């Protein structure tokens, strides 16, 4: 039988939120604590509970909400750079925490975009009360289905995989197939009262151990119409579906920054800073990390541009995720050469950083994302200096 892991019995309330800039500053200040704690959380099947208590205390769980609902408006397009900075700082502290927090921001963004006013108010109150949200979309072999019942409620069946935060997310957002080709319907499950079955045996990962990304079986659970979010197919609306890739790219870049910082610290501790080859490698690493930061700036500028068309936003997001994946894949071997075999021995953090970043880089359809950016470039006659920026 799948292992059943119940959500926590009590949830501490979230702190008052700050402005978008202060939220990013809170994340930057919290990153060293997250990093110091990461080795203790790096256990297969565990979850960074202490770390999320810190995020609650810092107001970061409510920060994605609009200011009128007690948040920092971090999810508004005008504040995309502050959102990406927040994600990047949390990622450099702990990629597993960043993965779950990115899902929390994504779920609240979808609720704000597609929810009815009463739903938005209700789920914002849940966020202020300390509930953790997330998005579970990856289908298992028995994909999730939604069966209408005569009393107006709906019965769930089937499973999701890679349910990050399983057993700790109390408000997961998931997609379920309606009968007779009715499309994919979003819903927000009150997982503290409608508890699914969590199978921890699914999660035997190379890295990201503490993200608790289990298989989740929803069979037999029932939800009311008030739990359904938006119309069928809304989850896949563009540019938001593919354009959201810039969020996980920001977390990944934070992981690359952590590798950079640890490489430099290690070389300083060994008094290897005068070695010309080490200096050359640090120069290469500096170019890579700075390039990733420039990509995030460009992504934020496009997201904040009034009237940016969906096709351009999606194609540019695919460029951003592809470029940052490539940056991270180049950072890792350069850092390995810097630190050598000694640096890859525990308790040095490189072993964990390497595993976590390598695993987290395996996002869906990387080749298709890059091909779509190429398709866009071939289809548009504007010269290179105007292709992505008016």
Secondary structure, 3 states (H helix, E strand, C coil): CCCCCCCCCCCCCCCCCCCHHHHHHHHHHHHHHHHHHHHHHCCCCCCCHHHHHHHHHCCCCCCCCCHHHCCCCCCCHHHHHHHHHHHHHHHHHCHHHHHHHHHHHHHHHHHHHHCCHHHHHHHHHHHHCCCCEEEECCECCCCCEEEECCCCCEEEECEEEEECCCCCCCEEEEEEEECCCCCEEEEEEECCCCCCEEEHHHCCCCCCHHHCCEEEECCCCEECHHHEECCCCHHHCCCHHHHCHHHHHHHHHHHHHHHHHHHHHHHHHCCCCCCHHHHHHHHHHHHHHHHHHHHHHHHHHHHHCCCCCHHHHHHHHHHHHHHHHHHHHHHHHHHHHHHHHHHCCCCCCHHHHHHHHHHHCCCCCHHHHHHHHHHHHHHCCCCHHHHCCC
